[in-house]
Amino acid sequence: MHRFMSLCALLAVSAAPLAAQNEPSASSNILTPNGGLMVWTLVIFLILLFVLGKFAFGPITEQVRKREQALTDALESAKHDREEAAKLLAEQRRQLEAARDEGQKLIAEARGAADRSRQELVNQARAQQAEILERTREEIRAERDKAIAELRREAVDLAILGAGKVIEKNLDDRTNRELVEKFLASVSVAGSR
């Protein structure tokens, strides 16, 4: 860069006398071509073009190429990220659908378990009801049989008392009781036929 500045300064110094020499007079036209000025302008332009090509255009072109590469990489990265995001979105949707299906399955299983539990409870209640009814029937039968036995005893006692009064003779209590019970048993067997 130092050389470039030195070269520019040298050209400016050497071109200054030529420019002063070729200064237009008051009568000359600005648009009139001047050969010396054109040559020096062309020489300075070519030197400047060479120096810029040597020192400036290379780095500028390299920076532009790097910038293009960075933009291309960024676009590729964005494209890759978009594809990755699309894959992740598809995976999330698949997992969400699987979770929804699993939830529906769990709900169906829970409903089935609830139905089974309800049916078991109904069956248990029916079994308990049947058991209670059977127990109650047994108790009623036992009470009825007890009441019938009590009535028989009282009937036997009354019959013995009545027979004793009729006969006016006191017989053995146990023998009388057996006779009356046999009679009543024969009467209830004959009456049920």
ROLOMI-616462 format. One record per residue: residue in one letter; y negated, z, x negated of N, C-alpha, C, O in turn. Coordinates in steps of 0.001 Angstrom, whole numbers, padded with zeros to 6 digits, always signed. Layout:
REM ROLOMI-616462
AYZXYZXYZXYZX...
***
This chain:
REM ROLOMI-616462
M+001175+000000-000830+000000+000000+000000-001253+000000-000885-002265-000617-000555H-001158+000699-002001-002274+000736-002942-002552-000660-003475-003710-001042-003638R-001505-001422-003746-001670-002797-004239-002373-003657-003192-003242-004471-003505F-001974-003453-001959-002557-004247-000881-004061-003998-000800-004836-004940-000637M-004472-002753-000912-005893-002425-000857-006625-003026-002053-007750-003508-001920S-005991-002996-003210-006607-003576-004419-006773-005070-004252-007806-005635-004612L-005748-005710-003702-005795-007161-003518-006869-007543-002501-007581-008528-002697C-006990-006784-001432-008021-007065-000426-009416-006893-001027-010308-007703-000773A-009603-005841-001822-010900-005605-002453-011232-006735-003415-012384-007168-003457L-010276-007230-004187-010479-008331-005129-010876-009596-004398-011787-010306-004822L-010198-009877-003306-010522-011068-002519-011920-010975-001913-012658-011960-001882A-012275-009793-001436-013597-009632-000847-014691-009818-001894-015727-010425-001623V-014450-009294-003083-015440-009419-004154-015583-010870-004585-016692-011351-004817S-014442-011574-004692-014514-012974-005148-015029-013885-004052-015616-014926-004349A-014823-013523-002781-015276-014378-001694-016742-014152-001394-017366-015016-000777A-017330-013021-001806-018726-012718-001496-019680-013732-002117-020600-014177-001430P-019504-014135-003423-020448-015123-003957-020300-016476-003266-021280-017195-003068L-019062-016811-002904-018871-018105-002239-019508-018083-000860-020089-019079-000427A-019406-016962-000171-019997-016874+001154-021506-016936+001050-022162-017554+001888A-022067-016297+000022-023514-016334-000151-023958-017720-000492-025043-018135-000085Q-023157-018456-001227-023472-019800-001637-023429-020734-000441-024208-021684-000356N-022559-020476+000440-022371-021370+001574-023105-020887+002813-022785-021313+003923E-024087-020003+002645-024811-019513+003797-025536-020673+004428-026153-021483+003735P-025466-020754+005718-026117-021884+006370-027633-021736+006298-028207-020649+006361S-028202-022854+006169-029662-022868+006161-030135-022819+007591-029344-022950+008525A-031365-022637+007751-031918-022513+009081-031735-023781+009867-031720-023748+011097S-031593-024910+009181-031467-026182+009883-030019-026523+010174-029758-027398+010999S-029056-025860+009519-027660-026245+009731-027111-025595+010993-027579-024543+011427N-026116-026243+011566-025472-025824+012814-024276-024925+012491-023577-025141+011501I-024054-023935+013322-022921-023023+013132-021611-023747+013302-020621-023372+012674L-021572-024725+014092-020332-025442+014367-020049-026538+013360-019044-027238+013488T-020866-026700+012406-020645-027730+011398-019598-027210+010431-019709-026083+009947P-018567-028024+010137-017529-027556+009223-018046-027447+007801-018805-028289+007319N-017597-026353+007129-017939-026121+005744-016615-026053+004985-015803-025170+005260G-016384-026928+004071-015113-027059+003368-014772-025859+002538-013622-025422+002574G-015699-025290+001786-015430-024157+000919-015051-022919+001725-014121-022189+001384L-015787-022710+002783-015492-021555+003620-014136-021690+004273-013426-020694+004409M-013757-022869+004676-012453-023094+005308-011325-022844+004325-010298-022277+004700V-011492-023256+003068-010445-023065+002061-010250-021578+001800-009124-021080+001803W-011373-020863+001571-011249-019440+001300-010712-018681+002516-009943-017735+002345T-011078-019051+003687-010559-018410+004897-009065-018635+004989-008311-017723+005326L-008634-019864+004688-007207-020193+004721-006454-019420+003647-005365-018911+003910V-007007-019320+002448-006356-018594+001351-006247-017117+001714-005185-016518+001543I-007321-016525+002210-007293-015105+002575-006296-014878+003718-005560-013891+003730F-006286-015811+004675-005326-015682+005788-003894-015727+005284-003063-014927+005713L-003590-016666+004364-002219-016775+003842-001845-015540+003028-000717-015056+003120I-002790-015025+002227-002500-013820+001440-002274-012636+002399-001328-011864+002238L-003155-012513+003390-003007-011442+004357-001690-011572+005112-001024-010569+005366L-001303-012800+005475-000033-013041+006165+001143-012642+005278+002106-012035+005746F+001056-012989+003991+002119-012627+003056+002219-011108+002904+003310-010542+002969V+001083-010457+002702+001076-009004+002513+001580-008300+003783+002394-007379+003708L+001088-008741+004945+001561-008137+006186+003054-008395+006384+003786-007507+006822G+003506-009609+006063+004929-009914+006175+005761-009072+005238+006871-008666+005580K+005229-008806+004054+005960-008041+003057+005967-006545+003406+007006-005891+003306F+004823-006009+003812+004721-004569+003980+004655-004089+005434+005082-002967+005706A+004155-004863+006354+003937-004362+007714+004941-004921+008719+005485-004163+009523F+005196-006219+008694+006063-006810+009719+007496-006282+009650+008131-006095+010688G+008004-006045+008469+009369-005507+008323+009516-004151+009001+010388-003984+009854P+008670-003168+008636+008783-001866+009300+008499-001937+010806+009157-001265+011600I+007514-002757+011191+007212-002878+012621+008408-003470+013360+008809-002987+014419T+008973-004542+012768+010147-005170+013390+011314-004192+013441+012045-004145+014430E+011488-003420+012388+012568-002420+012364+012348-001366+013443+013296-000981+014127Q+011114-000892+013609+010813+000087+014650+011048-000496+016041+011558+000190+016927V+010674-001771+016234+010910-002417+017534+012409-002540+017789+012881-002291+018899R+013160-002930+016741+014614-003042+016890+015233-001676+017202+016116-001579+018055K+014772-000610+016514+015273+000737+016784+014946+001164+018211+015762+001772+018905R+013723+000825+018627+013317+001184+019993+014180+000439+021014+014605+001023+022011E+014438-000844+020769+015316-001617+021659+016714-001004+021703+017323-000872+022765Q+017207-000631+020512+018540-000025+020440+018555+001312+021191+019517+001619+021896A+017495+002098+021040+017415+003385+021733+017393+003164+023249+018049+003889+023996L+016632+002154+023698+016591+001846+025129+017955+001363+025623+018409+001753+026698T+018602+000509+024826+019932+000016+025205+020913+001180+025269+021709+001278+026203D+020855+002067+024270+021735+003245+024271+021454+004143+025471+022375+004664+026100A+020161+004316+025781+019801+005153+026923+020322+004536+028223+020820+005245+029097L+020203+003206+028343+020718+002539+029536+022234+002681+029627+022778+002951+030697E+022909+002498+028498+024370+002642+028481+024769+004078+028829+025713+004319+029581S+024013+005026+028254+024301+006433+028543+024068+006739+030027+024854+007449+030654A+022982+006195+030576+022701+006415+031999+023793+005779+032863+024216+006352+033866K+024238+004596+032463+025307+003928+033210+026590+004756+033133+027275+004960+034135H+026897+005226+031931+028095+006058+031744+027982+007347+032556+028938+007764+033211D+026788+007983+032508+026572+009215+033279+026695+008956+034772+027251+009779+035500R+026178+007812+035239+026282+007479+036652+027744+007286+037046+028171+007749+038104E+028513+006598+036192+029938+006410+036481+030660+007755+036478+031510+008014+037329E+030315+008601+035518+030931+009929+035439+030568+010754+036674+031410+011457+037232A+029310+010660+037091+028882+011384+038288+029611+010858+039522+029990+011630+040403A+029805+009536+039580+030540+008966+040711+031987+009469+040710+032542+009782+041764K+032591+009545+039526+033953+010070+039428+034006+011533+039862+034897+011940+040608L+033037+012318+039382+032995+013735+039750+032758+013912+041245+033335+014796+041877L+031899+013057+041801+031643+013128+043238+032917+012797+044013+033252+013471+044986A+033625+011753+043574+034884+011394+044234+035895+012537+044106+036616+012842+045056E+035946+013162+042939+036859+014295+042725+036472+015470+043615+037333+016118+044210Q+035165+015741+043703+034703+016830+044566+035039+016549+046025+035459+017444+046758R+034852+015304+046436+035193+014950+047818+036689+015109+048064+037098+015596+049118R+037506+014701+047093+038949+014837+047231+039335+016312+047308+040165+016703+048129Q+038725+017129+046446+039017+018559+046465+038540+019197+047773+039209+020071+048325L+037381+018754+048262+036872+019276+049531+037810+018906+050672+038092+019724+051548E+038286+017677+050652+039233+017240+051694+040532+018030+051588+041100+018439+052601A+041005+018246+050353+042224+019036+050164+042008+020467+050643+042887+021050+051278A+040844+021034+050339+040548+022401+050801+040464+022443+052327+040921+023400+052953R+039881+021405+052918+039797+021350+054377+041200+021263+054973+041511+021948+055947D+042048+020414+054381+043428+020294+054863+044167+021622+054707+044901+022045+055600E+043963+022270+053567+044610+023567+053314+044124+024602+054328+044910+025398+054843G+042814+024580+054609+042265+025499+055603+042869+025255+056984+043215+026201+057692Q+042995+023983+057364+043608+023658+058655+045062+024127+058692+045542+024635+059706K+045753+023946+057560+047145+024374+057480+047245+025896+057627+048106+026405+058345L+046341+026622+056928+046347+028079+057022+046026+028543+058439+046617+029501+058937I+045087+027857+059082+044742+028214+060462+045944+027988+061368+046258+028821+062218A+046621+026842+061176+047805+026553+061996+048897+027596+061751+049545+028055+062692E+049098+027966+060482+050098+028988+060168+049712+030331+060791+050565+031045+061320A+048427+030668+060725+047967+031930+061310+048173+031928+062824+048587+032929+063408R+047878+030791+063448+048104+030706+064896+049584+030861+065221+049957+031557+066165G+050430+030193+064415+051875+030318+064627+052338+031756+064450+053137+032264+065237A+051825+032410+063399+052200+033810+063155+051699+034697+064298+052395+035617+064728A+050495+034416+064782+049960+035206+065904+050803+034993+067153+051092+035940+067885D+051200+033733+067397+052055+033455+068563+053400+034174+068433+053911+034751+069393R+053960+034123+067213+055239+034811+067004+055083+036316+067200+055927+036957+067827S+053996+036880+066658+053754+038322+066820+053564+038677+068284+054093+039681+068762R+052810+037852+068991+052591+038101+070417+053915+038048+071162+054191+038891+072015Q+054742+037043+070834+056040+036916+071504+056936+038106+071188+057648+038610+072057E+056892+038553+069921+057673+039734+069549+057209+040956+070323+058026+041733+070818L+055879+041127+070429+055350+042272+071171+055743+042200+072644+056088+043213+073252V+055686+040983+073216+056084+040827+074618+057565+041158+074766+057960+041855+075701N+058386+040655+073840+059827+040946+073901+060097+042438+073739+060934+043003+074443Q+059380+043077+072804+059550+044519+072617+059123+045280+073874+059787+046229+074291A+058010+044852+074469+057549+045521+075682+058567+045353+076807+058845+046295+077549R+059114+044157+076924+060134+043925+077956+061376+044769+077693+061952+045349+078613A+061784+044830+076417+062958+045637+076073+062693+047110+076368+063558+047805+076901Q+061493+047587+076020+061152+048984+076314+061096+049213+077815+061537+050247+078317Q+060546+048231+078526+060475+048354+079980+061884+048430+080572+062161+049267+081431A+062772+047542+080101+064151+047550+080595+064834+048866+080251+065574+049421+081063E+064583+049361+079041+065177+050627+078614+064665+051782+079476+065431+052644+079906I+063353+051779+079716+062775+052843+080553+063335+052762+081973+063673+053780+082577L+063429+051527+082503+063983+051357+083845+065433+051842+083911+065838+052519+084856E+066196+051479+082887+067608+051900+082862+067700+053418+082760+068508+054039+083451R+066882+054015+081906+066870+055465+081767+066474+056126+083083+067063+057124+083500T+065464+055548+083722+065019+056096+085008+066117+055973+086053+066351+056897+086832R+066784+054834+086067+067899+054651+087007+069001+055668+086746+069572+056251+087668E+069286+055865+085443+070310+056848+085085+069895+058242+085547+070706+058999+086082E+068629+058567+085336+068142+059879+085757+068211+060018+087282+068592+061059+087817I+067827+058922+087965+067882+058944+089437+069329+059114+089899+069602+059903+090803R+070266+058367+089275+071683+058485+089616+072181+059901+089365+072887+060490+090183A+071786+060435+088195+072231+061793+087856+071667+062793+088858+072376+063689+089317E+070391+062639+089194+069785+063539+090180+070435+063363+091551+070677+064339+092261R+070713+062110+091916+071369+061857+093210+072759+062489+093235+073146+063158+094193D+073516+062247+092115+074859+062831+092044+074780+064360+092067+075612+065019+092691K+073782+064917+091388+073602+066356+091367+073266+066864+092776+073774+067887+093236A+072371+066089+093448+071986+066488+094806+073177+066388+095753+073366+067247+096614I+073987+065324+095590+075169+065162+096443+076155+066291+096184+076732+066849+097117A+076346+066628+094896+077261+067719+094554+076743+069023+095133+077517+069831+095647E+075429+069231+095050+074821+070445+095597+075001+070485+097118+075325+071524+097692L+074783+069321+097760+074981+069243+099204+076440+069513+099576+076722+070190+100565R+077352+068983+098786+078775+069224+099050+079090+070702+098950+079784+071273+099792R+078552+071315+097881+078807+072740+097713+078268+073525+098907+078915+074427+099439E+077061+073143+099299+076483+073844+100439+077286+073551+101716+077509+074427+102551A+077714+072266+101832+078525+071918+103017+079840+072684+103008+080299+073167+104043V+080445+072792+101813+081701+073537+101691+081456+074986+102049+082215+075598+102801D+080360+075535+101487+080045+076930+101781+079827+077131+103286+080320+078090+103880L+079071+076192+103887+078823+076300+105327+080107+076137+106131+080333+076832+107121A+080950+075196+105681+082212+074965+106388+083106+076188+106275+083765+076581+107238I+083123+076793+105074+083949+077984+104879+083411+079111+105743+084170+079828+106396L+082127+079254+105740+081524+080293+106558+081828+080058+108044+082179+080963+108801G+081667+078774+108405+081948+078447+109807+083415+078661+110147+083745+079198+111205A+084288+078242+109249+085725+078393+109495+086094+079857+109489+086935+080300+110272G+085457+080613+108596+085759+082050+108541+085328+082734+109816+085995+083652+110293K+084237+082300+110360+083774+082908+111601+084682+082511+112746+084980+083289+113652V+085113+081246+112660+085993+080785+113743+087313+081526+113641+087823+081994+114659I+087844+081641+112536+089150+082246+112374+089006+083759+112319+089954+084462+112669E+087966+084246+111933+087663+085640+111800+088632+086313+110849+088990+087485+110971K+088987+085574+109995+089898+086110+109024+089373+085713+107667+089007+084556+107459N+089329+086623+106765+088790+086325+105444+089917+085852+104556+090818+086600+104176L+089824+084611+104255+090827+084025+103361+090305+084073+101920+089159+084435+101655D+091173+083701+101034+090798+083646+099615+089725+082576+099442+089900+081439+099880D+088630+082934+098813+087481+082039+098676+087822+080776+097895+087386+079681+098249R+088562+080928+096886+088905+079772+096054+089850+078843+096790+089642+077631+096728T+090797+079285+097429+091750+078462+098174+091026+077735+099286+091259+076546+099502N+090159+078422+099987+089380+077801+101062+088490+076687+100511+088402+075608+101098R+087859+076944+099427+086967+075948+098818+087758+074694+098471+087297+073592+098766E+088910+074817+097866+089726+073655+097494+090138+072881+098734+090090+071651+098719L+090538+073548+099803+090934+072879+101049+089773+072076+101633+089949+070931+102052V+088589+072682+101658+087417+072008+102234+087001+070823+101359+086645+069768+101882E+087042+070983+100049+086651+069878+099150+087601+068714+099320+087164+067563+099322K+088899+068983+099463+089869+067908+099692+089586+067210+101012+089672+065987+101124F+089247+068013+102002+088946+067438+103304+087694+066558+103235+087689+065440+103748L+086645+067064+102604+085397+066292+102489+085592+065034+101656+085021+063989+101966A+086394+065126+100602+086660+063956+099772+087403+062921+100577+087136+061726+100454S+088352+063373+101417+089084+062407+102247+088187+061812+103311+088358+060657+103698V+087225+062598+103791+086288+062111+104783+085334+061103+104158+085085+060062+104766S+084778+061366+102951+083820+060444+102352+084512+059176+101878+083901+058107+101888V+085796+059268+101456+086554+058059+101090+086828+057248+102322+086704+056024+102285A+087195+057874+103405+087467+057162+104648+086179+056605+105224+086200+055519+105803G+085053+057306+105090+083783+056847+105634+083201+055681+104850+082464+054879+105423S+083500+055555+103573+082951+054455+102771+083707+053182+102960+083225+052117+102574R+084882+053252+103546+085695+052044+103782+085107+051330+104898+085609+050278+105292
***
